[in-house]
Amino acid sequence: MKLLSIFLFSLVAFAQSDRGTISGTVSDPAGALIPNATVTVVNEATGVKLALRTTQTGNFSAPYLNAGLYEVTVAVQGFRKSVQKNVRVQVAQSSSLDITLQIGSATESISVTAESALLNTDSAASSTTINREQLNQLPLNFAIGQGAIRNPLSFTQLTPGASINGWNNIKVNGAPAGTFKIIFEGQDSTSSLDGRVSDESQPSVEAVEEFTLQTSNYSAEFGQVGGGLFNFTSRSGTNQFHSSVYDYFVNEAFNAGIPFTNNGNNGLVRPRARRNNFGGTFGGPLTIPKLYNGQNKTFFFLNYEKYLNKEGKFDGFGTVPTDAYRNGDFSAALTGRNLGTDGLGRPILENTIYDPRTSRTGADGRIYRDAFPNNVIPTSLLDPVALKIQALVPKASSAGLINNFERRYNFRKIQDIPSVKIDHNFTGSSRISVYYSLQRTDKDNGQEGCGGPQKLDTKMVIA
């Protein structure tokens, strides 16, 4: 219990908000502001209600709302009821809604479907918001550059003045790379070592409801950041049960071959590539048959995403000795090209190898040697130490004297992101949300030269 108290206190003291606000005014047809009007704000997905009244100046504000669509109803004696549907609340944004009531009976109502405002007049902050629909509709095939689990930061490219390339190398408004900040569910989840490694401490794409990239003029509560602020909010359950399964995969069978290569079967070389990004989600009202019904009150959302990469990394072609060369047979190196004649009148053929045992001094004082017959060195002359070293050199993987070795190595990367979120609403203005996620990365971290790949294990917990 003590630990829970400390945890809750830390949230109050240090958390930064990812919630939005609906604010506005209520007036009559003549433009006079209406005080003490009843305003009811309902989350269309969960049915959670927040009731409030306008001030003496006709203003209202509904703070700390989860991202999503809301229905706003305004009622006051002597006027028709106004119902505004599909009012969108975005992460850390304030939505402005000014309502004009028409004179009439309170039993009558006027229903309006709200449209997104083209310009936010409540804040000077410059930002771009990406919601779940866009995350699912736009292409997001694994992370940029490095090969990893799908990365929501890839959508940085949609923000004016921002760019991303390579290893989360994000630049916003010309600020140095790695100076951005990431907030998830109100908590700072930026890597303290290097912000660019956020692809190994990120949330699952399927667990994200919406995120906003604020580029300038953001609120003072978001301090200690100069290169852009990513503010994420996670998905919650709704009054309807929803689930999904998915798998994004790569296989070399669907890839084009590398030009000017030969796999030995009259085909092009296709380096092994096996990558899978799969998982599933399940969410809805927390219901225990005959004991508890969480409709309009308690919700859960479960997500599990996994990335598997087990493939042969290809780093181009190299040249290694052929099997014949390893056994001293260099006849294939002879080109037949005559470079001239020596002092004994013999032709000097390109790439000829001479036997050091036949060294002798000619009449002109120069030392001459005889070529090995057919350019083949007897195996008895091969140095045993050199043969041991030669055995450490990889063998050719294809025919030919040059570019006959594919520089590849086995690479393995496994990432898991399980997460769970529970929301409980005591009243319209009193609620609690608990989110837990564990990000695990297990991967080979490069080559040593003589041995296998190095291994790196990392874990990231967001609670």
Helices and strands as residue ranges (DSSP letters): H 2-14, E 20-27, E 38-43, E 49-53, E 59-65, E 68-75, E 81-89, E 94-96, E 99-100, E 109-113, E 126-131, H 132-137, G 152-158, E 162-165, E 169-172, E 181-184, E 187-188, G 195-200, G 205-207, E 208-216, E 229-234, E 242-251, G 252-254, E 274-285, E 298-318, H 323-326, G 331-333, E 338-341, E 347-349, G 356-358, E 360-361, E 367-368, G 373-375, G 379-381, H 384-391, E 405-427, E 430-444, E 455-462
